[in-house]
Amino acid sequence: MSIVVPEADFESVLAAAPHPYMLLAPDLTIRWVNEAYLHATGRTRGEIVGLGVFEAFPGGPHDPGGEGTRALQASLDRVRSTGQRDVLALIRYAIPKQTPAGPVFEDRYWSASHTPLLDAQGRLQAILQQTDDVTELQTLKQELAATPARVEGSMFRRAQQVQAENRQLGAERALLRQLLEQADAFAAFLRGPEHVYEIVNTAYATITGKPDLVGQPVRQALPELEGQGFYELLDEVYASGRPHHGRNVPVLLGNPDGSRRLRYVDFLNQPILEADGSVSGVFVLGNDVTDAVLASQELDRYRNQLEDIVAERTRALEDSEAERRRTEAALRQSQKMEAIGQLTGGVAHDFNNLLQILSGNLQLLQRRQREPEDAKRIAASLGAVDRGAKLAAQLLAFARRQPLEPRAINLGRMLREMDDLLRRALGEAIEVETVVAGGLWNTLTDPDQVQNAILNLAVNARDAMGGSGRLTIEAGNAMLDDLYTLRHTDVAPGQYVMLAVSDTGSGMTPEVVEKAFEPFFTTKREGSGTGLGLSMVYGFVKQSHGHVKIYSEPGQGTTVRLYLPRTTADEDVLTDLSAAPVENGSETILVVEDDPVVQNTVIDLLKDLGYTVLRASDGQSALTLARAGIPIDLLFTDVVMPGPVRAPDLARQVQAMLPGIAVLFTSGYTENAIVHGGRLDPGVNLLSKPYRREDLARKVRHTLNNRRQAEAAATRAAPVPAPAPLPVAPDAPPPQQQQHPPPARLGLRVLLVEDDPLIQMDCEDMLAALGCRVIAARDGRAALRELGRGSFDVLFTDIGLPGISGLELARQAVLDHPALQVVFASGFGPRDEARQAVPGAQFVTKPYGPAELEAAMRRAARPG
């Protein structure tokens, strides 16, 4: 281990440290020591600084045999020759003590570590020595030699425990300091009633403009805070032992030229309690929110100015331009919602990156922790990450920045499937009535987002009814004509599927209705809601090209109607693959991520799954790696990256250079790179941040397996040139032909269902080579039609089909044809789910070849 850091930084940090530190020049001249070192050795700075270390501390009679001197010399020589850190477990050294009879030397024992300090070119600039007095531990070891075996064993185990605890404490301190230094938030620890800085991270030093705060009381270090109340808050927290939160607090900070600068901060002053309950200091943690506050203020000014202009014109045209007033009001609301949406979308992007860092590292810790208490804390933290991810998803939904995956769904079926979930969420005191119109059309929308919207509306209704009342959910067909859309400029005329949620609650005033869809607006008491439920519904419906309307009066309840676009496509029945097993891999993955902390986290997760990982921080660096000819199996790239190479362009260029590579995108905020019209582009694989380790493992495995299956199919489809004939002597007998018996012909009638045309043709050829008669279909609907026309022995189907999933297709097929055998194929590998869908079904995992396919078909031909 080596450290590259300016020397001045060490002096400012280590001067007040409680451990002895000494800085040596490359020639082993003592350049600097801290106060703890002088105290431990009984020397003054003038006595030793400038001397060689062995000149300042000669061996002599206080180093019998010169063993300590030789060990120290060898350690320093290793550091100078290798440039790596070296540790000495034990050094004997005598400390002089003054007595009336003269100096008396007391034997002490020390451990020491020597860390090389390198410049940017890797040249040795200095050696940092850190020592610890371990005399008590050494004395304990000596006493153990003279005690009975029973006591000796107990004390020795205690000594080992002390050593382990010391090592763990050192590691935890180092990890804590690393986390504090890498955090975007500013943090500091102030000890004692004078609030002396003991720990300060880089972000804190940056916002204050003071790099040398350690060791100074706050009133001396930051005199510009006088009169702003910050000293008094620290005094109160230290005296009372109670934390204090500050939100959007203005603070005037000093500049080097004596001027002041205004910043806004969110912060927490947290008292640090000792075992006896006393307060030892205050930990300060916060964020600079100046940009967000100024943006909010600018938005308010813009809104107020716009409202004044509109109000002035409205008064002038009040009698003759009532229709124009409504149009302007709608435009004003749309602009406001769009501006807030842009702000919240950006916040959600950064928030998702932070959540990804937390989630990834917590999951890595979860796999390595051993203590039950640690498991509880990590589980609680992961739960908080999930809640944060839900909050970010709501922000993206309102901002219309979430990547929707719209499918043809039937709201009637969805409402029936959600009945138990709704009743559990609402409680027994809420009477739930569901009304579904006959002949209900299908709608084209994202089914997960529809479920979230229904749950949000139902929970809001429950709260409005005080926990008891009647909730009515209706689904029906609707036609919005030109007259309606003339009065509501944000919707186009046409056919829609209407979903209405009505309650018997307290209702809303017109003023509340006007603000109901704004994010963070809520009429609930503090702590009872985020104010994002309705705004999420609003953003989702708008992104789905739909319309939403609230009807409410005080005391008369509320009805929220969603109008979602109609589709004439057949309903898609989806299968949840989240229960698929987590599989490791050994392939090489190129990770392209500009945030270094997120990058490190995802690399650790992938390495933990067994993959070899390459890294790049932008598109240009990724292209350089691809051009180098390094074998890469998967490109895993963030969608939003700096530099001239956009993520889709990177994917296209890398696939051109490495035709067999698979591509998986990830992002917490997709913008318009791979999402158009609010929908993912066809054929795009996306893993949204934040994701769990299991989600990452399944998505990577699925993407790699499907790509490999297609690649194998392309390889088998390529023509193989005939080998050149070997030269034969004139009198040589004819060569013996090597006999390869063909595989036994199965003679099965097989219905093959696969949506990838290349994989379908390849599988059809392999089945034909086994003597099977094959009929192929591209989706579940076509497969059901083929089953109605003819008789089959085996249904061979991919699980991830468009429309009806392979699992649902197999359930229906076996129900109609009980003798039909089933073979499933998938890049995910959910064997348990497949066998639960059709007991006795066979399974092949992509990529599969002729041998695997033949084995599965033979097992299907001999059921039981």
TAVENJO-V69989 format. One record per residue. SS is DSSP state (alpha for helix, beta for strand, coil for the rest). Layout:
SS
SS
This chain:
coil
coil
beta
beta
coil
coil
alpha
alpha
alpha
alpha
alpha
alpha
alpha
alpha
coil
coil
coil
coil
coil
beta
beta
beta
beta
beta
coil
coil
coil
coil
beta
beta
beta
beta
beta
coil
alpha
alpha
alpha
alpha
alpha
alpha
alpha
coil
coil
coil
alpha
alpha
alpha
alpha
coil
coil
coil
beta
alpha
alpha
alpha
alpha
coil
coil
coil
alpha
alpha
alpha
coil
alpha
alpha
alpha
alpha
alpha
alpha
alpha
alpha
alpha
alpha
alpha
alpha
alpha
alpha
alpha
alpha
alpha
alpha
alpha
coil
coil
coil
beta
beta
beta
beta
beta
beta
beta
beta
beta
beta
beta
beta
beta
beta
coil
coil
beta
beta
beta
beta
beta
beta
beta
beta
beta
beta
beta
beta
beta
beta
beta
beta
beta
coil
coil
coil
coil
coil
beta
beta
beta
beta
beta
beta
beta
beta
beta
beta
coil
alpha
alpha
alpha
alpha
alpha
alpha
alpha
alpha
alpha
alpha
alpha
coil
coil
coil
alpha
alpha
alpha
alpha
alpha
alpha
alpha
alpha
alpha
alpha
alpha
alpha
alpha
alpha
alpha
alpha
alpha
alpha
alpha
alpha
alpha
alpha
alpha
alpha
alpha
alpha
alpha
alpha
alpha
alpha
alpha
alpha
alpha
alpha
coil
coil
coil
beta
beta
beta
beta
beta
beta
coil
coil
coil
coil
beta
beta
beta
beta
beta
coil
alpha
alpha
alpha
alpha
alpha
alpha
alpha
coil
coil
coil
coil
coil
coil
coil
coil
beta
alpha
alpha
alpha
alpha
coil
alpha
alpha
alpha
coil
coil
coil
coil
alpha
alpha
alpha
alpha
alpha
alpha
alpha
alpha
alpha
alpha
alpha
coil
coil
coil
beta
beta
beta
beta
beta
beta
beta
beta
beta
beta
beta
coil
coil
coil
coil
coil
beta
beta
beta
beta
beta
beta
beta
beta
beta
beta
beta
beta
beta
beta
coil
coil
coil
coil
coil
beta
beta
beta
beta
beta
beta
beta
beta
beta
beta
coil
alpha
alpha
alpha
alpha
alpha
alpha
alpha
alpha
alpha
alpha
alpha
alpha
alpha
alpha
alpha
alpha
alpha
alpha
alpha
alpha
alpha
alpha
alpha
alpha
alpha
alpha
alpha
coil
coil
coil
coil
coil
alpha
alpha
alpha
alpha
alpha
alpha
alpha
alpha
alpha
alpha
alpha
alpha
alpha
alpha
alpha
alpha
alpha
alpha
alpha
alpha
alpha
alpha
alpha
alpha
alpha
alpha
alpha
alpha
alpha
alpha
alpha
alpha
alpha
alpha
alpha
alpha
alpha
alpha
alpha
alpha
alpha
alpha
alpha
alpha
alpha
alpha
alpha
coil
coil
coil
alpha
alpha
alpha
alpha
alpha
alpha
alpha
alpha
alpha
alpha
alpha
alpha
alpha
alpha
alpha
alpha
alpha
alpha
alpha
alpha
alpha
alpha
alpha
alpha
alpha
alpha
alpha
alpha
coil
coil
coil
coil
beta
coil
coil
beta
beta
beta
coil
alpha
alpha
alpha
alpha
alpha
alpha
alpha
coil
alpha
alpha
alpha
alpha
alpha
alpha
alpha
alpha
coil
coil
coil
beta
beta
beta
beta
beta
beta
beta
coil
coil
coil
coil
coil
beta
beta
beta
beta
coil
alpha
alpha
alpha
alpha
alpha
alpha
alpha
alpha
alpha
alpha
alpha
alpha
alpha
alpha
alpha
alpha
alpha
alpha
coil
coil
coil
coil
beta
beta
beta
beta
beta
beta
beta
beta
beta
beta
beta
beta
coil
alpha
alpha
alpha
alpha
alpha
alpha
coil
coil
coil
coil
coil
coil
beta
beta
beta
beta
beta
beta
beta
beta
beta
beta
coil
coil
coil
coil
coil
coil
alpha
alpha
alpha
alpha
alpha
alpha
coil
coil
coil
coil
coil
coil
coil
coil
coil
coil
coil
coil
coil
coil
coil
coil
coil
alpha
alpha
alpha
alpha
alpha
alpha
alpha
alpha
alpha
alpha
alpha
coil
coil
coil
beta
beta
beta
beta
beta
beta
coil
coil
coil
coil
coil
beta
beta
beta
beta
beta
beta
beta
beta
beta
beta
coil
coil
coil
coil
coil
coil
coil
coil
coil
coil
coil
coil
coil
coil
coil
coil
coil
coil
coil
coil
beta
beta
beta
beta
beta
coil
coil
coil
alpha
alpha
alpha
alpha
alpha
alpha
alpha
alpha
alpha
alpha
alpha
alpha
alpha
coil
coil
coil
beta
beta
beta
beta
beta
coil
coil
alpha
alpha
alpha
alpha
alpha
alpha
alpha
alpha
alpha
coil
coil
coil
coil
coil
coil
beta
beta
beta
beta
beta
coil
coil
coil
coil
coil
coil
coil
coil
alpha
alpha
alpha
alpha
alpha
alpha
alpha
alpha
alpha
alpha
alpha
coil
coil
coil
coil
beta
beta
beta
beta
beta
beta
coil
coil
coil
coil
coil
coil
coil
beta
beta
coil
coil
beta
beta
coil
coil
coil
coil
coil
beta
beta
beta
coil
coil
coil
coil
alpha
alpha
alpha
alpha
alpha
alpha
alpha
alpha
alpha
alpha
alpha
alpha
alpha
alpha
alpha
alpha
alpha
alpha
alpha
alpha
alpha
alpha
alpha
alpha
alpha
coil
coil
coil
coil
coil
coil
coil
coil
coil
coil
coil
coil
coil
coil
coil
coil
coil
coil
coil
coil
coil
coil
coil
coil
coil
coil
coil
coil
coil
coil
coil
beta
beta
beta
beta
beta
coil
coil
coil
alpha
alpha
alpha
alpha
alpha
alpha
alpha
alpha
alpha
alpha
alpha
alpha
alpha
coil
coil
coil
beta
beta
beta
beta
beta
coil
coil
alpha
alpha
alpha
alpha
alpha
alpha
alpha
alpha
alpha
alpha
coil
coil
coil
coil
beta
beta
beta
beta
beta
coil
coil
coil
coil
coil
coil
coil
alpha
alpha
alpha
alpha
alpha
alpha
alpha
alpha
alpha
alpha
alpha
coil
coil
coil
coil
beta
beta
beta
beta
beta
beta
coil
coil
coil
coil
alpha
alpha
alpha
alpha
alpha
alpha
alpha
coil
coil
coil
coil
beta
beta
beta
beta
coil
coil
coil
coil
alpha
alpha
alpha
alpha
alpha
alpha
alpha
alpha
alpha
alpha
alpha
alpha
coil
coil
coil
